Amino acid sequence: MVFIQQQGDEVRATQHMPFLFGSYSMGKWAIPYFSTSITFREAAESLGLTNDLAAATDVSWKVEELFQRDIDWARVSGGIVKYLQNSDLPQFFNSLTVALLPNGDHRGFDKRFSDYSDSEWHSPGIDKSQFPVGFQKDIGPISMGYAQEWDEPGDLGSQIGVLRWNKDEVLAVAIDGQHRLAAIKEAVDARLIDSTIASKNRIPVIFLLFEPVIGFKGDADSTPLDVMRMLFIDLNKHAVTVSRARQILLDDLDPISLCVRSVISDGLTSTVDELYKESPRIPLSLVDWHSEQAKFDKGPYLTTVLGLDWIVSKVLNVSVAKDTTDYSSFRSQIRQLENSLGIDLEETRLRLKEYENDGAPFTYTHSTPDSELTRISKGFERVWTPGIVKQFAEFTPYKELINTRISIDTIDAEYCNWYYMLSRASGGHEKSKSQYDKLMNALKNRDVDPKSESKMLSSLDDIESVKDSSGAGLAFNVVFQRAYFLAMIDFTKLDEDDLLEGLPGDFDPSVFEDLSDSEDEDPPNDDQESHDDDPVAVMAEEIASACSRFVDGMNHSYACINGLLDVNLIVPGGERTHRFWDGTLRKPEGGIDFTQGASVRAKEVILWLVAVSRYLEASPDNSFEDFWSEMKDDGIFAQQMRGSFRRFYSNATSAAGRILAAADIDFDDQVSERECELRVEFIWNSLKDNA
């Protein structure tokens, strides 16, 4: 550690680091860098990991500030450190890429050093007894020395020099190579390598400094964190496959990722208010954003990033391009995006054709208010986000979980970060456990609102008791959630005319008025702009209305059918025991079938729950025999439902076919159809009896 006196203040300064200066300058961007090498000990003492960006647990970090917090300590200790210790093998590390960011009181990495006055910084200066430099330039708390003066970055005099900084005012964080750095830190701090080796061996480092005075150029509104996000994605995407969950949260060039991010809030907050805003979002505290799995049957979440990615992909029904020259997939993707969102991408198609003729890699335009990616993400936000969010906000089991979390005060960032640390510690690695213990020690010993581990775990038990309820259990399994949204998507294809055409002629159509058109809303104003010329607005209204009717129908069925979401729910009648979810979400031998095929089969049953509920609203006096007979008519609604029924019982691999096979019954069309009819009749009778 080097301490120096600077204007009466003691400064913790790094060692001097001789460098070669360079820059990547292509198009509107210019990224300057300093290439150097430092000892393992200097790296351990002076460089930080990306989780240092979000170390505090009580701060409402943005998603982009939460990225790559997690270190795979098992990989670090079990692999990389042992590699460093193995004297029988040659060791070599690629260079680390390290960003230099503002740090310290009242300063954050969302600004540049030059955004603050010089008087706010304490630069260490260059020790001329060690490095006889003739010219010194300070950027905040960073000092750079050169043999000769220079005027413009890139001048000969700027290309070789020495730098150091004030450790208390600079956060030097690795954005590429963090596992290598973590291994060096662990090896040095735990003395797993000889101290002479730690002081002698050097690792190459590239420092990035996003300051115009040394040649940085980019978008005027881009903060250092924004640039870090883009560079992080590029560095990791081209080197190692980035996990899908991480791509979704970080990739600004993938249309599906942007659409997923339009569904969730961009940071941790202490309320669920975003669920109910005019442009709603699912609060990040209700979404598992940090793991690489789709399951959410345990823990405090309603869904996962991967789960939302699956839902959005099904909503858009898009083809995924294998690479930037997969022109056929891009053509299909553009067409599907237009159909799903009501947007016009004619210019995109023409541009794609030009790229194809030239054999050039294709990407969507971005970074402008009218770019293709902006129109796609905004289109999804208008057309589909409100309907998707509504399901999470209003479907009764999900609403009960939200209300439970509010009542026990577990919505805030602190609780979410605690659960994240708990899940990491549960992996068994000593370092993760140590970090968790450190967090718990801080929480229980603070002066204001101390929290013990038992209190936090008790809150988790309260949350999971809601999920474990036999009447709601299926709601918190990914296979059901997928089926739920597949059914919702199918239901949105039934507009009012479709639904009404298959019903008797004497019903009252007013029962189908959208519940959102309540009398407390402002009446239409003749001065308001018509949506007739805005296909996105028209589609958005239709989808929102259908999604509202869908969740109302699901809630009605859930209220009327006791134990509806119990996988072992029994259907009365028939010559043997019939379980409602057999052939779909229930395996023949018992237990939940977690396959995607089970979700596809179960979506039909969920669609019946809503369709029968809607039908009974219009024709409460009809009998089931009337309904079943009308489903054989030619009306559009009848055709749609008949198609759903047939998918359930049509062949030996259908849901009904699986039920018969499990009962050792040879497949028969009529017996198979009866399996469908029994379940629809059970829904009908349950809704009528509890109307």
N, C-alpha and C positions, 0 to 999 in steps of 0.2 A: 504494500500500500504506500502510495506517495502522497504526503501532505505538503502543501506549499502555502505561503502567505500571499494573498491577493487583496490589496487595499484594506488591510486589517482583518480580512476574513480568512479562515482556514478552509482550504479547498482540498477535497479528496480527488486527486488527479490520477488519471491512468498513466501507464508508461508511455513514452514516446513511440509512435508507430510510423516508421518510414513507409511511404506509399508511392505507387504509380497511379496517376489520374487517367481516367478514360470516360467515355460517354457513349451510350446507345442513343443515337439521334435519328429517328425515322419518322417521317410525317410530322404530325403536330406535337409528338411526344419527344422529349429528350431526358434521359435518365443518367445523370452523372454518377460515377462511382470511384472509390479509392480502393485499390488492390494492395493488400499487405499480407503479412503473416504475424501471428502472435503466439506466444508459448501457451501450453496447456494451462498453466497456472493463471496467466493473464486472461485467457478465455473464461476460466472458471470464476474469476473475480470480477471481470468487467462486462461480460455479456449476459443477457437474460434470455429466457424462453418466452414463447408466445403466451403462455398462461400468465405471465407477469402483466400482460395487458389487462387482464380481468381478474386480478387477485382478490379484490374486495368482494364480499358476498352481499353487501347491502346497497349496491349501486344498480340502477336499472340500465344495464348494459344493452346496447344494440346488438342485433344478431351478428353483424359484421365484426363486433368487438369481442364476441364470444368464440370466434372461430379458432380451431386448432388449439384449444386450451389443454386438451388431454394428451398427456405423454403416456405411451405404452411402456410403463416402467419394467414390465416383465421382459419386453424386447431389449430395453436398455441394459438391464442387469444381466439377463441370461444370455444375451447375444453380443452386444457391442462392447460392453466393458470386458467381457471375457476375451473378445478379439484383441483388445488393447493389451491384455495381460499375457497373451500367448506369445512367448519369446521365440517359439519355433517357426512362426510365420512372419512374413513381411507385412507391416501395417502401413496403411495409407488412407487418409480421408480426403474426399473432395472438399472444395472450399465451402465455407459457410457464407450465406448471404444475410447481412445484418443491416437493419434499418436503424438510423439514429433519430430518436424522437424526443420532443420536449418532455420533461418530467419535473416533479417537485410541486410545491404548494401552488395552488391556483393555476397550474399549467397542465395542459393535456395534450395527448397525441393527435387530437383533432385539429391542431393548429401547427404552424411552422415556427421555428425559432425567431424568424424575422418579423412575426406578428406581434412580438413584444419589444419593448424598448431595451436599449443596451444596458440601461441601469438595473434592469431586473435580473441580469445574468452575472455570473462570476466565472470568467474564463481563467484557465490555469496559466496561459502563456506558454511559450517555448523556452526551455532552459538552454540558453545560447552557449553555456559552457560545455554542454554535451553535443549540441547541434548548432554550429555557427551559421545561423540563417541570416539573410540580409533583409528579408521581407516577411512580415507576419500579418495574417488576416484572421480575424475572429468572427465567427458566426454564433452569436449567443454565447453559450458556455463551451464552445468548441474552438480550439486554437489550431491554426495551420501555419507552418513555417516553410519558406521557400528560399532558395539560393539567390533568386533575383525577382524583381517585380514583374507583374504581368497585368495586362489590362482586360483581356477577355478570356473566359474559360476556354481552354484548349490551346492557348498560347504556349510556346515552348517552356516558358518559366513556370507555368502552372502544372506541368505534367509530373514533376518529381518534387516531393516535399516530405514533411513529417507532421503528424497530427496527434493531438491528445484532447481529452475533455474532462469536465467536472462530472464525476460519477453521480453526484446528488442532483444534477440538473439535466442529465441525459439518460434516457433509457435506450440501451443498445440491444435490440431484440432480434433474434434469428427468425427470419421468415422462410428460410430454406436450410435444412440440415439441423433442425432442432433436436432430433434424436441423437445425432452425433455430438452436439453440444451437451445434451443431458448426460451422455455417457462420460464425456470429459469431466463435467462437473462432479458426477458421482465418484469417478476414479480419483480425482484430486482431493475432494472434500473428505472422502472416506479413507484416503491414503491407501488405495488399492493398487497404486503404482508408485514406484520410488520417487521421492521428491526431486532427485536429480533429473529423472526422466520428465517430470512435470515442468521443470524449469528449462529444460533443454529442447524438447520436442516442440515443433511449431506447426500450427495448422493454418492453411491459407484462408483468408477472410476477404470478402468484398463488402465494403461499407457503402450504403446508399444514404444520400442526404438530399432531401427534396427541397432545395433552396435555389431560387432563380439566380442569386449572385454567383453561383458556381455552374450555372447553365441548365438548371431544371426547367422544363417546359411541359405543359399539359393543359387539361381543362381548367379554366379559371376557378371553377367551384370545387375542384377535387382537393380534398384534404389529404395529408400524408397517409391517413388510414385508408382512404379510397384507393390510393395508388398501391398501398401494400396489398389490399384485397386482390386487385388485378394481377399484380406480380406473383402473389402467392398461388393463385389459380394457374397462371401460366407455367411457373416453375414446377409445380407439382403435377399438373395435368400432362405435361410433356415428358416427365421423368417416370412417374409411377401413377398407376390408375388411382384417381381420387375417388373415395367412396361416394356412392350416389347421394347419401344424405348430406354430405359436405358440399357436393356440387350444387345441390338444390339451394342451399343457403348462401352460396358464394358466387355462383356462376351468373354473370350478367349478360351472357351471350347465348344462353339456351332458353328457347321460348317456354318450354314446359316448366323449367325451374322458376322463371319469372312469374308464370301463372300460379304456381304453388305458393310463391311468396306473396302473391296478392291476396291469399286467403288468410295468412297469419300476420300478426303484428310484427313489427321490426325490432322489438326489444321487450325486455321484461318490465312489467308494470305492477302496480299494487292493487289494481281493480280489474273488473271484467267489463268495464264500460264499453269497450270497443265492440263487444258482441251486439250492441244495440244502437250503434251510430248509423247515420244515413248511409255511409259507406262502411259496412261492418267488417271486422276481422276477428279471427279467433285469437285471443290473447296467447302470447308465447308461453305463459305459465301453465296453459292447459295442453300444451303439445310437447311430446318428447322430442326435443331438438338436438340432443347430444348423443344419443345412442345410434347404433347402426342396425336397428331391428324394427319390425313392424308391430310386434306384440305390445299390448298396453293393458293386459289383464291384471298386472300388478302396478303399484305406484300411483302417483297422483294425476295421471294424464288421461285425457279423453281420446287422444289419437297420437299418431307419430308423424314425423316429417315424411317417412317412407310411405305411410298409409295415405297421407294426403297426395303424395306424388302418384300413387296408384289410382286414386279417385280422379285426379285431374287428367291423367292419361286416358282413363275410360270416358270421361266427359268429352274430351277433345277427339278421342279415337284417332290419334295421330300416328303416322309412321315415323320411326326414328331413323335418321340418317346415320349410316355407319361411319362416314367421314365427310369431309368438306367437298368431295367430288362425287358423292352419291346423289347425282342429279335427279334420278327417278324418285328416290325417297323424298327429296325436297319438293318435287312437283306434287306428289301425293300429300305431303304435309301441308303445303300451302293451300291446296284445295280443301282439305279437312278443317283447317283453321278458319277458312272463310265460311264453311258450312256451319261450324260449331259456334262461331262468334258473330256472324253477320257483318264482318268487316270486308273491305275491298282490298285485295292484294294483287290487283292486276299489274301494277308497276313492278312488283316483286317477281311475278312470273316472267315478265319481259326481261328483267335484269338477270334472272336465273338462266334464261335462254342464251343471253350474251355470254355469260360465264361458261356455260356448257360449250358453246361454239369455240371459245378461246381455250378450253381445258383448264380454266382457272378455278381455284378453290372458292366456294361460295359461303358467305355468312350473311345473316340478316343485318341491315343497318341498325345502328344504335346510337345512344348518347345525345339524341336531339328530341325535342318534344313531339315531332312528327315522324320519328324513325319507325321502321317496321316492328321492331321489338317493343317499342313503347305502345304502338297501336294494338299489338297482340295482347300484351299484359293488361292494358287499360280496357280492352274489349272483354277479356275474361273477368276483370274486376267488376265491370258493369253487368255482364250477362249472367255469370254463374256464381261469383263469390257470395252475393247476398243469399241465394238459395242454399248453398253448401253450408254457410255459417249458421243459417236458420235451423238446420237439422241439429247441429251441436248445441245451439242455444235453447232449443225448445223441445226436442224429443225427451220425453219424461225421464228416462233413466239418466241421460246426460245432464239434464237440468237439475236433477236431484244431486248429482255429484258436484256440480258447480255450486249449488246452494250450500252443500256440506263444507266445501272448501272455504267458502266465504265465511260461514258461521264459525269455523275454527281458525280463521285468520291464517290461511296457508296459500294465499294467492301471490304474495309479494315475492320479490326477487330473492330475498334471503332464504325463504323456504325452498325455492326451486334450486338454488345453488347448494343448499344443504343436501337435498335429495340427490343431486348430481354427484356430490362428493361421497355420499353414502354408497351409491351404486358403484362408484370407482373403487372404494375401499372394499366392497364386497367381492371384488375380483381376486382378493387375496394377496396382492403385492404389498410388501412392507412399506414402500415409499408412499403409495396411495393411502394406506392405513395411517401412516404418520401425518400426512396432510389432513386427513379427516380428524384425527385426534387434536391436531393443532387448531382446527376450526372450532371443534366442540369446546375446547378449553377457552377460546376467545369468547364464544357465545355465552357460556355459563358464568364467566367471571366479569363480564362487562357491567358497568354501573347502571345503565338504563336498559330495562326490559331483558334481563338475563334469561336464557333458555337452556334447560337441561336436555340431555340426550333422551331421557325417558319421556319428557314432554313432546319432543319432536317425533319420537317413535309412536307415542300414543296418538298423535294427530294422523300419522300414516295409517295406523290401525283403523281409525274412524273412517278414513277415506276408502280403505280396501274392504271394509265391511259393507259399504254401499255396493262395491263391485261384486262381492261374493254373495249378495242376496240372490236366493234361488229364482225369484221372479224376474230378476234383471240381469242375471249372470251372462247370458249370451251377448248382451249389448256391448260388453267390454272385451269381446273376443274379435280379433281381426277378421275372421272368416264371416262373422255376422255383419260387421261394419261394411265389408266389401259388398256383401249381398244387399244390404240396405241401400247403398248408393247405386248399385246396378239397377235395383228396382225403381229408385227415384228417377234415374236417367230414363228408363222405359216409360215411367209415368208422365214425364215432361213431353213425351211424344203424343200424348192424348190431350189435344186441346179441347175446349168446351164443346165444340161441334161434334168431335169424335165421341165424347162421353154421352152427350145428349141423344145422338142419333140411335143408339141401341136401346134407349129407354122407352117406356110407354108414353103415349101421346098426351096423357092427362096429368102429368106431374107438374109441380110448380118449379120452374127454372130458377126462381129467386134463391132457392137453397144453395145454388152453386156460386153465388156471388162471393168473390174473394173476401176473406175476412179482413184483409188489410183496408178494404174500402169502408171503414167504419165512419160513423157520423161525426166523430170528433176530428176528422181530417178536413182540411179546407176543400170546399167544392171546386170543381173545375172552373177555371177562369178563361173567358173568351180571349183574353189578351195573352194567355200563355201560349208558347210556341207548340205547334202540333208536332207529334212524333212521326207523322206519316212519311216524311222524307228522311227519317233516321232509322234505318233497319236495325241498328244495334239497340236503340232505345225500345223499338217494338219487340224485339226478341227478348230484351231484358225484362220487360213487363210480363211477357207470357211465361218465361221461365220462373220468375219470382212468384207469380200467381200459382203455377203448378206446384212449385216446391212448398209453398204455404199450405196448399190443399193436401199435399202428401204427408207432411208432418202432422197435420191435424188428424188425418185418417189413421196414421200409425198410433197417435196418442189415444184416439178413441178405441182402437182395437186393444191396445195395451191396458186400458182402464177396464174394458169389458171382459177380457179373457184372463182369468186368474192363472198366473204362472206361465204366461205366454212365452217368456224368454227363458224358461227352464227347458234345457235340452231333452229332458225326459217327460215332458208334458204328454199326457195320454188323451187320445181322441176316443170318446165313447162310441159304442156301436160296433158292428162288424162281428165276424165270427172268431176273431182272435185279438190279442192286444195290439192296438195301433198307437204308435207314438207320432205326435204331430210333425216332428223334425226328422223322422226316419227318412233315409234316402237323400237327405240334403245336408243338414248340419250335424246329424247324429249318425255315428257309425253303427253297422248292424250289431256288433258285439257290445255297443255302449260307448259313451264318451263322445267328445266333439270331433268331427272330421274337419281338419284344418286345411284341406286342400283348396286350391282355387276352383276346382271343379265343383266342390261343395257349395261355394259361394254362388256360382253360376246357377246351380240347380235351386238353391234357396231363394234366389231373387224372385222366382215365380210365386212362391208362397207369400213372400212379403208384398208383392204386387197385389195378390188377392186380398190381403188384409185391408189395403187401402181402397181397392176398387169396390169390394163388397160394402165397405163403410159408406162410400160415396153413393152407391146405388141405393142403399137403404134410406139415405137422406131424401132421395127423390121419390122413392116408392116404398114407404114404410109398411103398406098394407099388402104388398105382394108376398106370395109364398116362395119357398126355396124352389119348388117345382116350376113355378112361373119363371123365376130367374134362370134356372138351368135350361129350361126350354128356350128362353129368349137368347141364350148364348149360342144357340144353333142357327139364329137368324142371320141376315146379311148386313146388318148395321156395322158401321166401322168399329164401334166399341165392342160389339159382340165378336167381330172377327179378331180384334186384338186380344180379347180374353181367350177366345178359342185357341189362338196360337199359343198363348201361355199355358193353357191346360194341356195341349198336345205335347208341348216340350216336356211337361212333367211326366206323361205316361206313354209316349209314342213308341218306345222300343225297349229292348232288354237293358240298355245302358242308361236309360232315363232314371229319374228318381224313383218312379213307381216300379220300374224293372228291377232296380236294386233292392227294393223292399221285398218283392216277390222272391228274388233269388235268395235273400237272407232267410226267408221263411220256407225254403226248399219247395217253392211253387213254380211250376213251369210258366214261362211268360205266355200270357193270353191278353189280347186287346181289351176285352170287356172287363176282366178282373183287374187289369192295370188301370183302366179308366176309373174303376170304382175306387181305387186308392186316392185318386184325385178328387172325385166327387165327395168322398167321406170327409176330406179335409176342408173343402169349400163349404160343405153343409155345416160342419162344426163351427167355422167362422160365422156363417150366417146365423145359426141358432144362438151362438154366444152374444152376438151383437144385438139381435132382436130381444133376447131375454133380458138384456141389461140396458136397453134403450132408455 
